[in-house]
Amino acid sequence: DTGVSQNPRHKITKRGQNVTFRCDPISEHNRLYWYRQTLGQGPEFLTYFQNEAQLEKSRLLSDRFSAERPKGSFSTLEIQRTEQGDSAMYLCASSLGGVTDTQYFGPGTRLTVL
Amino acid sequence: AQSVSQHNHHVILSEAASLELGCNYSYGGTVNLFWYVQYPGQHLQLLLKYFSGDPLVKGIKGFEAEFIKSKFSFNLRKPSVQWSDTAEYFCAVNQNTGGFKTIFGAGTRLFVKA
């Protein structure tokens, strides 16, 4: 399977704990995006990387959130001191870039904060 | 602020009925337009996309969409739906400048009765 993969698929944690998610993009895709999706809503942009550089962050991304893409391949999204409001599906997408940028999505990580 | 509006949150149709899902966006400048579909239990998949040229674009599974620039609209159509089209449909927009942050609509849940 050469699509975008995400791990874990599900994560249940207690409020106040830290969690980390991983995304492996389609190989050779230099752009990588993180989105959050809550029930009844479309995905909301969080941040994106061009290779290893994080080029844009949404105001949704509070100081408790950090994302990295150290070698320009896989990416991690960490949430510190989780809150119940962080419960959502976290989606990763990747693309080749260019003016006709088309993003391909992974299956997501569903986070439940108790 | 940039936004995408999908007119219907829930649509119920019988098999063989025609489908039209509305999408309007508020953006200035040149945009790229997408429709994504999410089948039950699956991840977001690209249905079709518009970048430039012929405003009537055809996608997979018999879907098509028409870009009407003057109306800031990109409506999705299918002449005859099937039970297997039951899914959630998301309209999305990005601009071919800068970060390609993609803005999604809230989605339309389509249920097709057999």
Interface residues (C-beta under 8 A of the other chain):
Chain A: R31 Y33 Y35 G40 Q41 G42 P43 E44 F45 Y48 L55 E56 S58 L91 S95 G97 V99 T100 D101 T102 Q103 Y104 F105 G106 P107 G108
Chain B: V4 H9 N32 F34 Y36 Q42 H43 L44 Q45 L46 K49 F51 F90 A92 N94 N96 G98 G99 F100 K101 T102 I103 F104 G105 A106 G107
